[in-house]
Amino acid sequence: MSFSWTEVQKKRLSELNSTEIQKNNAFSTEKERDEAFKKEEIRMAMIGKKRLNHLCHEKKRPALCQMETRLVKALTDNGFVQVTTPIILAKSMLAKMTIDEEHALFSQVFWLDEKKCLRPMLAPNLYYILKDLLRIWEKPVSIFEIGSCFRKESQGNHHLNEFTMLNLVEWGLPEENRQARIEQLAAIVMQAAEIDGYSLEKTSSVVYGDTIDVVQGELELGSGAFGPHFLDGNWGMFGPWVGIGFGLERLAMVKEGGQNVRSMGKSLSYLDGVRLNI
């Protein structure tokens, strides 16, 4: 007979950023397990305190903030223009993305009232302003936004209700260059994120249809799409484009070797990947 961690012990080890291997340890007796838990809790707390001291005295900014700075520099250095759009979104904007009462994502949206919600994605706003920018600027028009999005995601180590999205789009490039360009753009972002060993995989999305995901291991870090696209006509827009969206908390978690995306996001319980009740 063997004894695994109790549910309370597993939760605490997860909070302290223990790996799945550490959380799956088994022991001969309950006494052996409880003594091992105390030692592991102390060890992980010491690692956390060391990391917080490094943040206080040297690093000064959490990994999520540093990630955003590197991404902004990489994209502007490569000709992209940063834009900022509202967090509050009209229901009609979501409808143009086909998200109505019948859509699977509708129940995951944070509604403020019958007509307004917190944006679950950046794409509606980027479509909206691109229609004007394509009239004013020469093509290709390359823009990106980094900002908060909100979705009633299933809770787990890789999901958040409030998260930070990077969406980039380039509109008006030669249609035959789309595949190569989306590979280039993924490489620019992953290099800036300081993440190696990723791959591009074709898959599908409930909003965008066929997509190209940026994946490391089994974790999706970003998702890209091509146009012309069936959504374009809803915005009165036409022409070839490429775009990719990334979740910054996931990028920061992978870069820092974290096990829990909540620890890298906006939080009152965590700072820069470290649980504060240590």
PyRosetta script that sets phi, psi and omega in degrees:
from pyrosetta import init, pose_from_sequence

init()
pose = pose_from_sequence("MSFSWTEVQKKRLSELNSTEIQKNNAFSTEKERDEAFKKEEIRMAMIGKKRLNHLCHEKKRPALCQMETRLVKALTDNGFVQVTTPIILAKSMLAKMTIDEEHALFSQVFWLDEKKCLRPMLAPNLYYILKDLLRIWEKPVSIFEIGSCFRKESQGNHHLNEFTMLNLVEWGLPEENRQARIEQLAAIVMQAAEIDGYSLEKTSSVVYGDTIDVVQGELELGSGAFGPHFLDGNWGMFGPWVGIGFGLERLAMVKEGGQNVRSMGKSLSYLDGVRLNI")
pose.set_psi(1, 137.7)
pose.set_omega(1, 178.2)
pose.set_phi(2, -125.9)
pose.set_psi(2, 159.3)
pose.set_omega(2, -177.6)
pose.set_phi(3, -122.3)
pose.set_psi(3, 126.5)
pose.set_omega(3, 174.6)
pose.set_phi(4, -97.2)
pose.set_psi(4, 174.0)
pose.set_omega(4, 178.3)
pose.set_phi(5, -57.9)
pose.set_psi(5, 147.6)
pose.set_omega(5, 170.7)
pose.set_phi(6, -71.3)
pose.set_psi(6, 165.4)
pose.set_omega(6, 179.7)
pose.set_phi(7, -60.3)
pose.set_psi(7, -38.0)
pose.set_omega(7, 178.4)
pose.set_phi(8, -65.3)
pose.set_psi(8, -42.4)
pose.set_omega(8, 179.2)
pose.set_phi(9, -65.7)
pose.set_psi(9, -42.0)
pose.set_omega(9, 178.1)
pose.set_phi(10, -59.9)
pose.set_psi(10, -42.8)
pose.set_omega(10, -179.7)
pose.set_phi(11, -63.4)
pose.set_psi(11, -41.7)
pose.set_omega(11, -179.5)
pose.set_phi(12, -66.7)
pose.set_psi(12, -41.4)
pose.set_omega(12, 178.8)
pose.set_phi(13, -64.7)
pose.set_psi(13, -36.4)
pose.set_omega(13, 177.2)
pose.set_phi(14, -64.9)
pose.set_psi(14, -42.2)
pose.set_omega(14, 177.7)
pose.set_phi(15, -59.5)
pose.set_psi(15, -33.8)
pose.set_omega(15, -175.8)
pose.set_phi(16, -89.0)
pose.set_psi(16, 8.1)
pose.set_omega(16, 174.2)
pose.set_phi(17, 76.2)
pose.set_psi(17, 30.5)
pose.set_omega(17, 175.3)
pose.set_phi(18, -70.9)
pose.set_psi(18, 151.4)
pose.set_omega(18, 179.6)
pose.set_phi(19, -78.5)
pose.set_psi(19, 165.8)
pose.set_omega(19, 177.7)
pose.set_phi(20, -61.6)
pose.set_psi(20, -36.2)
pose.set_omega(20, 178.9)
pose.set_phi(21, -62.6)
pose.set_psi(21, -44.8)
pose.set_omega(21, 179.4)
pose.set_phi(22, -63.4)
pose.set_psi(22, -36.3)
pose.set_omega(22, -177.6)
pose.set_phi(23, -75.8)
pose.set_psi(23, -12.0)
pose.set_omega(23, -178.7)
pose.set_phi(24, -103.5)
pose.set_psi(24, 11.6)
pose.set_omega(24, 178.2)
pose.set_phi(25, -61.1)
pose.set_psi(25, 151.3)
pose.set_omega(25, 176.7)
pose.set_phi(26, -128.6)
pose.set_psi(26, 152.4)
pose.set_omega(26, -173.0)
pose.set_phi(27, -135.0)
pose.set_psi(27, 157.1)
pose.set_omega(27, -176.0)
pose.set_phi(28, -75.2)
pose.set_psi(28, -33.2)
pose.set_omega(28, -178.3)
pose.set_phi(29, -136.8)
pose.set_psi(29, 162.0)
pose.set_omega(29, 176.7)
pose.set_phi(30, -64.8)
pose.set_psi(30, -36.2)
pose.set_omega(30, 179.7)
pose.set_phi(31, -63.4)
pose.set_psi(31, -44.8)
pose.set_omega(31, 178.2)
pose.set_phi(32, -60.3)
pose.set_psi(32, -42.1)
pose.set_omega(32, 179.6)
pose.set_phi(33, -62.4)
pose.set_psi(33, -47.5)
pose.set_omega(33, -176.0)
pose.set_phi(34, -66.6)
pose.set_psi(34, -36.8)
pose.set_omega(34, 177.0)
pose.set_phi(35, -67.6)
pose.set_psi(35, -39.7)
pose.set_omega(35, 177.8)
pose.set_phi(36, -64.8)
pose.set_psi(36, -36.6)
pose.set_omega(36, 179.1)
pose.set_phi(37, -63.5)
pose.set_psi(37, -44.2)
pose.set_omega(37, -179.8)
pose.set_phi(38, -60.0)
pose.set_psi(38, -43.6)
pose.set_omega(38, 179.7)
pose.set_phi(39, -64.5)
pose.set_psi(39, -43.0)
pose.set_omega(39, -178.3)
pose.set_phi(40, -67.4)
pose.set_psi(40, -39.3)
pose.set_omega(40, 178.8)
pose.set_phi(41, -62.4)
pose.set_psi(41, -43.5)
pose.set_omega(41, 178.6)
pose.set_phi(42, -64.0)
pose.set_psi(42, -43.2)
pose.set_omega(42, -179.2)
pose.set_phi(43, -63.1)
pose.set_psi(43, -45.6)
pose.set_omega(43, -178.8)
pose.set_phi(44, -68.2)
pose.set_psi(44, -34.8)
pose.set_omega(44, 177.6)
pose.set_phi(45, -65.1)
pose.set_psi(45, -39.1)
pose.set_omega(45, 178.7)
pose.set_phi(46, -64.9)
pose.set_psi(46, -40.4)
pose.set_omega(46, 177.1)
pose.set_phi(47, -62.1)
pose.set_psi(47, -42.6)
pose.set_omega(47, 179.2)
pose.set_phi(48, -63.1)
pose.set_psi(48, -43.2)
pose.set_omega(48, 179.5)
pose.set_phi(49, -64.3)
pose.set_psi(49, -37.9)
pose.set_omega(49, 177.9)
pose.set_phi(50, -62.9)
pose.set_psi(50, -40.7)
pose.set_omega(50, -179.6)
pose.set_phi(51, -67.7)
pose.set_psi(51, -39.8)
pose.set_omega(51, 178.3)
pose.set_phi(52, -66.6)
pose.set_psi(52, -36.7)
pose.set_omega(52, 176.3)
pose.set_phi(53, -64.4)
pose.set_psi(53, -38.7)
pose.set_omega(53, 177.0)
pose.set_phi(54, -63.0)
pose.set_psi(54, -40.4)
pose.set_omega(54, 177.4)
pose.set_phi(55, -63.9)
pose.set_psi(55, -42.1)
pose.set_omega(55, -176.3)
pose.set_phi(56, -68.1)
pose.set_psi(56, -43.0)
pose.set_omega(56, -169.5)
pose.set_phi(57, -100.1)
pose.set_psi(57, -21.4)
pose.set_omega(57, -175.9)
pose.set_phi(58, -129.3)
pose.set_psi(58, -56.4)
pose.set_omega(58, -170.8)
pose.set_phi(59, -68.5)
pose.set_psi(59, -45.9)
pose.set_omega(59, 174.4)
pose.set_phi(60, 72.4)
pose.set_psi(60, -25.5)
pose.set_omega(60, -179.5)
pose.set_phi(61, -130.5)
pose.set_psi(61, 136.6)
pose.set_omega(61, 178.3)
pose.set_phi(62, -60.4)
pose.set_psi(62, 159.6)
pose.set_omega(62, -178.6)
pose.set_phi(63, -57.4)
pose.set_psi(63, -36.1)
pose.set_omega(63, -179.3)
pose.set_phi(64, -62.8)
pose.set_psi(64, -42.4)
pose.set_omega(64, 179.6)
pose.set_phi(65, -69.1)
pose.set_psi(65, -41.0)
pose.set_omega(65, 178.4)
pose.set_phi(66, -64.6)
pose.set_psi(66, -37.5)
pose.set_omega(66, 178.1)
pose.set_phi(67, -60.3)
pose.set_psi(67, -45.7)
pose.set_omega(67, -179.2)
pose.set_phi(68, -61.2)
pose.set_psi(68, -41.6)
pose.set_omega(68, -180.0)
pose.set_phi(69, -62.5)
pose.set_psi(69, -44.0)
pose.set_omega(69, -179.4)
pose.set_phi(70, -65.2)
pose.set_psi(70, -38.9)
pose.set_omega(70, -179.6)
pose.set_phi(71, -67.3)
pose.set_psi(71, -41.2)
pose.set_omega(71, 178.3)
pose.set_phi(72, -60.4)
pose.set_psi(72, -46.2)
pose.set_omega(72, -179.2)
pose.set_phi(73, -63.5)
pose.set_psi(73, -45.3)
pose.set_omega(73, -177.7)
pose.set_phi(74, -61.9)
pose.set_psi(74, -42.9)
pose.set_omega(74, -176.5)
pose.set_phi(75, -74.0)
pose.set_psi(75, -41.1)
pose.set_omega(75, 177.6)
pose.set_phi(76, -68.0)
pose.set_psi(76, -34.5)
pose.set_omega(76, 175.4)
pose.set_phi(77, -63.2)
pose.set_psi(77, -25.2)
pose.set_omega(77, -179.8)
pose.set_phi(78, -101.1)
pose.set_psi(78, 22.5)
pose.set_omega(78, 170.4)
pose.set_phi(79, 91.4)
pose.set_psi(79, 0.0)
pose.set_omega(79, -180.0)
pose.set_phi(80, -80.9)
pose.set_psi(80, 150.5)
pose.set_omega(80, 177.1)
pose.set_phi(81, -109.8)
pose.set_psi(81, 130.3)
pose.set_omega(81, 178.4)
pose.set_phi(82, -81.9)
pose.set_psi(82, 138.7)
pose.set_omega(82, 176.5)
pose.set_phi(83, -126.0)
pose.set_psi(83, 160.9)
pose.set_omega(83, 175.9)
pose.set_phi(84, -131.8)
pose.set_psi(84, 135.5)
pose.set_omega(84, -177.7)
pose.set_phi(85, -134.4)
pose.set_psi(85, 165.5)
pose.set_omega(85, -174.3)
pose.set_phi(86, -66.7)
pose.set_psi(86, 150.8)
pose.set_omega(86, 175.4)
pose.set_phi(87, -81.6)
pose.set_psi(87, -30.6)
pose.set_omega(87, 179.0)
pose.set_phi(88, -84.5)
pose.set_psi(88, 129.3)
pose.set_omega(88, -171.7)
pose.set_phi(89, -121.7)
pose.set_psi(89, 140.8)
pose.set_omega(89, 176.0)
pose.set_phi(90, -76.5)
pose.set_psi(90, 145.4)
pose.set_omega(90, 178.6)
pose.set_phi(91, -57.1)
pose.set_psi(91, -34.5)
pose.set_omega(91, -178.8)
pose.set_phi(92, -65.0)
pose.set_psi(92, -29.1)
pose.set_omega(92, 177.9)
pose.set_phi(93, -67.6)
pose.set_psi(93, -39.9)
pose.set_omega(93, 178.3)
pose.set_phi(94, -68.2)
pose.set_psi(94, -35.6)
pose.set_omega(94, 179.7)
pose.set_phi(95, -60.8)
pose.set_psi(95, -34.1)
pose.set_omega(95, 177.9)
pose.set_phi(96, -68.4)
pose.set_psi(96, -18.2)
pose.set_omega(96, 174.4)
pose.set_phi(97, -93.2)
pose.set_psi(97, 12.1)
pose.set_omega(97, -179.7)
pose.set_phi(98, 71.6)
pose.set_psi(98, 12.4)
pose.set_omega(98, 179.7)
pose.set_phi(99, -92.0)
pose.set_psi(99, 93.2)
pose.set_omega(99, 176.2)
pose.set_phi(100, -116.1)
pose.set_psi(100, -170.2)
pose.set_omega(100, -175.3)
pose.set_phi(101, -59.4)
pose.set_psi(101, -22.8)
pose.set_omega(101, -177.9)
pose.set_phi(102, -88.7)
pose.set_psi(102, -11.2)
pose.set_omega(102, -174.5)
pose.set_phi(103, -79.6)
pose.set_psi(103, 148.3)
pose.set_omega(103, -177.8)
pose.set_phi(104, -61.5)
pose.set_psi(104, -29.7)
pose.set_omega(104, -177.1)
pose.set_phi(105, -84.6)
pose.set_psi(105, -12.3)
pose.set_omega(105, -173.2)
pose.set_phi(106, -58.1)
pose.set_psi(106, -42.7)
pose.set_omega(106, -177.7)
pose.set_phi(107, -72.6)
pose.set_psi(107, -11.8)
pose.set_omega(107, 179.3)
pose.set_phi(108, -91.3)
pose.set_psi(108, -3.8)
pose.set_omega(108, -177.6)
pose.set_phi(109, -83.7)
pose.set_psi(109, 140.2)
pose.set_omega(109, 173.8)
pose.set_phi(110, -85.1)
pose.set_psi(110, 103.1)
pose.set_omega(110, -178.0)
pose.set_phi(111, -88.5)
pose.set_psi(111, 131.5)
pose.set_omega(111, 177.6)
pose.set_phi(112, -85.9)
pose.set_psi(112, -36.0)
pose.set_omega(112, 172.9)
pose.set_phi(113, -158.1)
pose.set_psi(113, -162.4)
pose.set_omega(113, -175.2)
pose.set_phi(114, -69.5)
pose.set_psi(114, -18.8)
pose.set_omega(114, -173.1)
pose.set_phi(115, -120.6)
pose.set_psi(115, -8.4)
pose.set_omega(115, -175.2)
pose.set_phi(116, -132.3)
pose.set_psi(116, 150.6)
pose.set_omega(116, 179.2)
pose.set_phi(117, -146.4)
pose.set_psi(117, 166.7)
pose.set_omega(117, 169.2)
pose.set_phi(118, -78.7)
pose.set_psi(118, 136.2)
pose.set_omega(118, -171.8)
pose.set_phi(119, -63.2)
pose.set_psi(119, 127.5)
pose.set_omega(119, 176.4)
pose.set_phi(120, -86.9)
pose.set_psi(120, -10.2)
pose.set_omega(120, -179.2)
pose.set_phi(121, -160.2)
pose.set_psi(121, 161.2)
pose.set_omega(121, -178.3)
pose.set_phi(122, -89.1)
pose.set_psi(122, -20.2)
pose.set_omega(122, -169.0)
pose.set_phi(123, -55.9)
pose.set_psi(123, -41.4)
pose.set_omega(123, -178.9)
pose.set_phi(124, -58.2)
pose.set_psi(124, -42.2)
pose.set_omega(124, -179.7)
pose.set_phi(125, -67.2)
pose.set_psi(125, -37.6)
pose.set_omega(125, 179.6)
pose.set_phi(126, -68.0)
pose.set_psi(126, -40.0)
pose.set_omega(126, 173.1)
pose.set_phi(127, -56.1)
pose.set_psi(127, -45.6)
pose.set_omega(127, -173.6)
pose.set_phi(128, -61.3)
pose.set_psi(128, -48.9)
pose.set_omega(128, -176.3)
pose.set_phi(129, -78.9)
pose.set_psi(129, -25.3)
pose.set_omega(129, 179.1)
pose.set_phi(130, -63.3)
pose.set_psi(130, -32.7)
pose.set_omega(130, -179.7)
pose.set_phi(131, -58.0)
pose.set_psi(131, -38.2)
pose.set_omega(131, 177.1)
pose.set_phi(132, -79.0)
pose.set_psi(132, -42.4)
pose.set_omega(132, -177.1)
pose.set_phi(133, -63.5)
pose.set_psi(133, -34.0)
pose.set_omega(133, 179.0)
pose.set_phi(134, -68.0)
pose.set_psi(134, -23.9)
pose.set_omega(134, 176.1)
pose.set_phi(135, -80.5)
pose.set_psi(135, -29.9)
pose.set_omega(135, -173.0)
pose.set_phi(136, -94.7)
pose.set_psi(136, -40.2)
pose.set_omega(136, -175.3)
pose.set_phi(137, -101.8)
pose.set_psi(137, 157.0)
pose.set_omega(137, 173.8)
pose.set_phi(138, -73.4)
pose.set_psi(138, 147.9)
pose.set_omega(138, 177.7)
pose.set_phi(139, -82.0)
pose.set_psi(139, 152.5)
pose.set_omega(139, -2.2)
pose.set_phi(140, -75.8)
pose.set_psi(140, 145.2)
pose.set_omega(140, 175.0)
pose.set_phi(141, -98.2)
pose.set_psi(141, 121.9)
pose.set_omega(141, -175.3)
pose.set_phi(142, -120.3)
pose.set_psi(142, 112.5)
pose.set_omega(142, -178.4)
pose.set_phi(143, -132.4)
pose.set_psi(143, 160.4)
pose.set_omega(143, 173.7)
pose.set_phi(144, -148.2)
pose.set_psi(144, 157.6)
pose.set_omega(144, 173.5)
pose.set_phi(145, -136.3)
pose.set_psi(145, 142.7)
pose.set_omega(145, 171.6)
pose.set_phi(146, -121.5)
pose.set_psi(146, 121.7)
pose.set_omega(146, -177.8)
pose.set_phi(147, -167.6)
pose.set_psi(147, 171.4)
pose.set_omega(147, -178.1)
pose.set_phi(148, -75.3)
pose.set_psi(148, 141.4)
pose.set_omega(148, 171.4)
pose.set_phi(149, -130.4)
pose.set_psi(149, 160.6)
pose.set_omega(149, -172.4)
pose.set_phi(150, -136.5)
pose.set_psi(150, 129.9)
pose.set_omega(150, 179.2)
pose.set_phi(151, -154.1)
pose.set_psi(151, 140.4)
pose.set_omega(151, 178.1)
pose.set_phi(152, -77.3)
pose.set_psi(152, 73.5)
pose.set_omega(152, -178.7)
pose.set_phi(153, -75.4)
pose.set_psi(153, 153.3)
pose.set_omega(153, 172.2)
pose.set_phi(154, -63.5)
pose.set_psi(154, 132.7)
pose.set_omega(154, -175.5)
pose.set_phi(155, -73.9)
pose.set_psi(155, 141.2)
pose.set_omega(155, -179.3)
pose.set_phi(156, 177.0)
pose.set_psi(156, -176.9)
pose.set_omega(156, -177.1)
pose.set_phi(157, -68.9)
pose.set_psi(157, -15.2)
pose.set_omega(157, -174.6)
pose.set_phi(158, -120.7)
pose.set_psi(158, 13.2)
pose.set_omega(158, -178.5)
pose.set_phi(159, -131.5)
pose.set_psi(159, 148.3)
pose.set_omega(159, 178.7)
pose.set_phi(160, -138.0)
pose.set_psi(160, 150.2)
pose.set_omega(160, 172.7)
pose.set_phi(161, -76.1)
pose.set_psi(161, -34.5)
pose.set_omega(161, 174.8)
pose.set_phi(162, -119.1)
pose.set_psi(162, 124.1)
pose.set_omega(162, -176.5)
pose.set_phi(163, -143.1)
pose.set_psi(163, 167.0)
pose.set_omega(163, -176.2)
pose.set_phi(164, -109.2)
pose.set_psi(164, 121.0)
pose.set_omega(164, -178.4)
pose.set_phi(165, -105.5)
pose.set_psi(165, 141.9)
pose.set_omega(165, 162.6)
pose.set_phi(166, -108.0)
pose.set_psi(166, 120.3)
pose.set_omega(166, 171.1)
pose.set_phi(167, -118.5)
pose.set_psi(167, 127.8)
pose.set_omega(167, 175.6)
pose.set_phi(168, -124.5)
pose.set_psi(168, 145.2)
pose.set_omega(168, 178.9)
pose.set_phi(169, -145.4)
pose.set_psi(169, 141.5)
pose.set_omega(169, 175.6)
pose.set_phi(170, -125.5)
pose.set_psi(170, 118.4)
pose.set_omega(170, -173.6)
pose.set_phi(171, -116.2)
pose.set_psi(171, 130.8)
pose.set_omega(171, 175.2)
pose.set_phi(172, 102.0)
pose.set_psi(172, 17.8)
pose.set_omega(172, 176.9)
pose.set_phi(173, -85.5)
pose.set_psi(173, 162.4)
pose.set_omega(173, 176.2)
pose.set_phi(174, -58.8)
pose.set_psi(174, 134.9)
pose.set_omega(174, -174.6)
pose.set_phi(175, -59.3)
pose.set_psi(175, -34.6)
pose.set_omega(175, -177.2)
pose.set_phi(176, -72.2)
pose.set_psi(176, -11.1)
pose.set_omega(176, -177.9)
pose.set_phi(177, -96.8)
pose.set_psi(177, 1.3)
pose.set_omega(177, -170.6)
pose.set_phi(178, -62.4)
pose.set_psi(178, -46.0)
pose.set_omega(178, -177.7)
pose.set_phi(179, -62.1)
pose.set_psi(179, -47.9)
pose.set_omega(179, -179.7)
pose.set_phi(180, -63.1)
pose.set_psi(180, -38.6)
pose.set_omega(180, -176.9)
pose.set_phi(181, -68.5)
pose.set_psi(181, -39.5)
pose.set_omega(181, -179.1)
pose.set_phi(182, -68.6)
pose.set_psi(182, -31.1)
pose.set_omega(182, 174.8)
pose.set_phi(183, -67.2)
pose.set_psi(183, -40.4)
pose.set_omega(183, 177.6)
pose.set_phi(184, -62.7)
pose.set_psi(184, -44.7)
pose.set_omega(184, -177.0)
pose.set_phi(185, -67.1)
pose.set_psi(185, -38.5)
pose.set_omega(185, 175.7)
pose.set_phi(186, -61.6)
pose.set_psi(186, -40.3)
pose.set_omega(186, -180.0)
pose.set_phi(187, -65.3)
pose.set_psi(187, -40.1)
pose.set_omega(187, 179.0)
pose.set_phi(188, -59.7)
pose.set_psi(188, -46.6)
pose.set_omega(188, -177.9)
pose.set_phi(189, -67.6)
pose.set_psi(189, -44.7)
pose.set_omega(189, -176.7)
pose.set_phi(190, -68.9)
pose.set_psi(190, -32.9)
pose.set_omega(190, 175.5)
pose.set_phi(191, -66.8)
pose.set_psi(191, -43.7)
pose.set_omega(191, 177.8)
pose.set_phi(192, -64.5)
pose.set_psi(192, -33.7)
pose.set_omega(192, 178.7)
pose.set_phi(193, -76.5)
pose.set_psi(193, -11.1)
pose.set_omega(193, -179.8)
pose.set_phi(194, 62.4)
pose.set_psi(194, 44.1)
pose.set_omega(194, 178.5)
pose.set_phi(195, -121.0)
pose.set_psi(195, 123.9)
pose.set_omega(195, 176.9)
pose.set_phi(196, -103.8)
pose.set_psi(196, 169.9)
pose.set_omega(196, 170.3)
pose.set_phi(197, 72.5)
pose.set_psi(197, 31.9)
pose.set_omega(197, 177.3)
pose.set_phi(198, -96.3)
pose.set_psi(198, 167.6)
pose.set_omega(198, 176.0)
pose.set_phi(199, -140.0)
pose.set_psi(199, 162.3)
pose.set_omega(199, 175.6)
pose.set_phi(200, -107.2)
pose.set_psi(200, 128.6)
pose.set_omega(200, -177.7)
pose.set_phi(201, -129.8)
pose.set_psi(201, 133.3)
pose.set_omega(201, 176.7)
pose.set_phi(202, -75.8)
pose.set_psi(202, 132.9)
pose.set_omega(202, 179.3)
pose.set_phi(203, -150.9)
pose.set_psi(203, -159.4)
pose.set_omega(203, 179.9)
pose.set_phi(204, -141.1)
pose.set_psi(204, 154.2)
pose.set_omega(204, -177.9)
pose.set_phi(205, -126.5)
pose.set_psi(205, 147.7)
pose.set_omega(205, 179.9)
pose.set_phi(206, -69.5)
pose.set_psi(206, -16.9)
pose.set_omega(206, 178.6)
pose.set_phi(207, -103.1)
pose.set_psi(207, -46.8)
pose.set_omega(207, -169.7)
pose.set_phi(208, -99.3)
pose.set_psi(208, -4.2)
pose.set_omega(208, -177.8)
pose.set_phi(209, 75.3)
pose.set_psi(209, -132.3)
pose.set_omega(209, -179.9)
pose.set_phi(210, -66.6)
pose.set_psi(210, 132.3)
pose.set_omega(210, -178.7)
pose.set_phi(211, -136.3)
pose.set_psi(211, 166.0)
pose.set_omega(211, 173.2)
pose.set_phi(212, -119.1)
pose.set_psi(212, 110.8)
pose.set_omega(212, -177.6)
pose.set_phi(213, -89.1)
pose.set_psi(213, 144.9)
pose.set_omega(213, 171.8)
pose.set_phi(214, -96.9)
pose.set_psi(214, 117.6)
pose.set_omega(214, -168.3)
pose.set_phi(215, -127.4)
pose.set_psi(215, 140.0)
pose.set_omega(215, 166.8)
pose.set_phi(216, -123.9)
pose.set_psi(216, 120.6)
pose.set_omega(216, -172.6)
pose.set_phi(217, 62.8)
pose.set_psi(217, -125.7)
pose.set_omega(217, 177.2)
pose.set_phi(218, -103.5)
pose.set_psi(218, 6.6)
pose.set_omega(218, -175.7)
pose.set_phi(219, -98.6)
pose.set_psi(219, 124.5)
pose.set_omega(219, 175.4)
pose.set_phi(220, -78.1)
pose.set_psi(220, 123.6)
pose.set_omega(220, 178.7)
pose.set_phi(221, -101.6)
pose.set_psi(221, -27.9)
pose.set_omega(221, -179.4)
pose.set_phi(222, -157.5)
pose.set_psi(222, 166.0)
pose.set_omega(222, -180.0)
pose.set_phi(223, -143.1)
pose.set_psi(223, 128.0)
pose.set_omega(223, -177.0)
pose.set_phi(224, -115.5)
pose.set_psi(224, 162.1)
pose.set_omega(224, 178.9)
pose.set_phi(225, -148.4)
pose.set_psi(225, 159.9)
pose.set_omega(225, 177.3)
pose.set_phi(226, -110.4)
pose.set_psi(226, 157.9)
pose.set_omega(226, 165.5)
pose.set_phi(227, -129.0)
pose.set_psi(227, 162.7)
pose.set_omega(227, 7.8)
pose.set_phi(228, -57.6)
pose.set_psi(228, 143.4)
pose.set_omega(228, -171.4)
pose.set_phi(229, -136.7)
pose.set_psi(229, 152.7)
pose.set_omega(229, -176.3)
pose.set_phi(230, -64.7)
pose.set_psi(230, -19.1)
pose.set_omega(230, 178.6)
pose.set_phi(231, -79.6)
pose.set_psi(231, -22.4)
pose.set_omega(231, -172.2)
pose.set_phi(232, -57.7)
pose.set_psi(232, -41.6)
pose.set_omega(232, -177.0)
pose.set_phi(233, -61.9)
pose.set_psi(233, -28.4)
pose.set_omega(233, 178.3)
pose.set_phi(234, -64.1)
pose.set_psi(234, -21.8)
pose.set_omega(234, -179.5)
pose.set_phi(235, -106.5)
pose.set_psi(235, 5.7)
pose.set_omega(235, -178.8)
pose.set_phi(236, 68.0)
pose.set_psi(236, 31.8)
pose.set_omega(236, -175.8)
pose.set_phi(237, -121.8)
pose.set_psi(237, 151.0)
pose.set_omega(237, -178.3)
pose.set_phi(238, -145.5)
pose.set_psi(238, 158.8)
pose.set_omega(238, 175.6)
pose.set_phi(239, 117.8)
pose.set_psi(239, 164.4)
pose.set_omega(239, -177.8)
pose.set_phi(240, -76.9)
pose.set_psi(240, 144.3)
pose.set_omega(240, 177.7)
pose.set_phi(241, -157.4)
pose.set_psi(241, 163.7)
pose.set_omega(241, 170.4)
pose.set_phi(242, -133.5)
pose.set_psi(242, 150.9)
pose.set_omega(242, 178.2)
pose.set_phi(243, -155.5)
pose.set_psi(243, 150.4)
pose.set_omega(243, 176.5)
pose.set_phi(244, -140.0)
pose.set_psi(244, 142.6)
pose.set_omega(244, 173.3)
pose.set_phi(245, -118.4)
pose.set_psi(245, 137.7)
pose.set_omega(245, 179.2)
pose.set_phi(246, -126.6)
pose.set_psi(246, 146.4)
pose.set_omega(246, 170.4)
pose.set_phi(247, -94.1)
pose.set_psi(247, 117.2)
pose.set_omega(247, -173.5)
pose.set_phi(248, -68.1)
pose.set_psi(248, -33.4)
pose.set_omega(248, 179.6)
pose.set_phi(249, -63.0)
pose.set_psi(249, -39.0)
pose.set_omega(249, 177.7)
pose.set_phi(250, -66.8)
pose.set_psi(250, -41.2)
pose.set_omega(250, 177.4)
pose.set_phi(251, -59.9)
pose.set_psi(251, -44.6)
pose.set_omega(251, -179.4)
pose.set_phi(252, -65.4)
pose.set_psi(252, -39.2)
pose.set_omega(252, 179.9)
pose.set_phi(253, -62.4)
pose.set_psi(253, -45.6)
pose.set_omega(253, -179.6)
pose.set_phi(254, -67.0)
pose.set_psi(254, -44.0)
pose.set_omega(254, -179.6)
pose.set_phi(255, -59.1)
pose.set_psi(255, -40.4)
pose.set_omega(255, -174.8)
pose.set_phi(256, -90.9)
pose.set_psi(256, -1.7)
pose.set_omega(256, -179.3)
pose.set_phi(257, 72.5)
pose.set_psi(257, 28.1)
pose.set_omega(257, -179.9)
pose.set_phi(258, -78.8)
pose.set_psi(258, 163.8)
pose.set_omega(258, -179.1)
pose.set_phi(259, -113.7)
pose.set_psi(259, -8.4)
pose.set_omega(259, -171.3)
pose.set_phi(260, -139.9)
pose.set_psi(260, 114.5)
pose.set_omega(260, -174.5)
pose.set_phi(261, -66.6)
pose.set_psi(261, -25.7)
pose.set_omega(261, 178.4)
pose.set_phi(262, -60.9)
pose.set_psi(262, -31.1)
pose.set_omega(262, -177.4)
pose.set_phi(263, -69.6)
pose.set_psi(263, -19.4)
pose.set_omega(263, -177.4)
pose.set_phi(264, -99.3)
pose.set_psi(264, -8.5)
pose.set_omega(264, -175.7)
pose.set_phi(265, -92.2)
pose.set_psi(265, -171.9)
pose.set_omega(265, 176.9)
pose.set_phi(266, -70.8)
pose.set_psi(266, 122.8)
pose.set_omega(266, -169.3)
pose.set_phi(267, -154.4)
pose.set_psi(267, 152.6)
pose.set_omega(267, 170.1)
pose.set_phi(268, -97.5)
pose.set_psi(268, -10.8)
pose.set_omega(268, -176.5)
pose.set_phi(269, -104.4)
pose.set_psi(269, -22.9)
pose.set_omega(269, -178.7)
pose.set_phi(270, -122.8)
pose.set_psi(270, 151.9)
pose.set_omega(270, 169.9)
pose.set_phi(271, -139.1)
pose.set_psi(271, 119.3)
pose.set_omega(271, 178.1)
pose.set_phi(272, 52.6)
pose.set_psi(272, 43.3)
pose.set_omega(272, 175.4)
pose.set_phi(273, 88.0)
pose.set_psi(273, 1.7)
pose.set_omega(273, -174.6)
pose.set_phi(274, -117.1)
pose.set_psi(274, 129.0)
pose.set_omega(274, 173.5)
pose.set_phi(275, -65.8)
pose.set_psi(275, 133.0)
pose.set_omega(275, -173.1)
pose.set_phi(276, -82.6)
pose.set_psi(276, -18.6)
pose.set_omega(276, 179.6)
pose.set_phi(277, -87.2)
pose.set_psi(277, 57.8)
pose.set_omega(277, 178.1)
pose.set_phi(278, -112.9)
pose.dump_pdb("model.pdb")
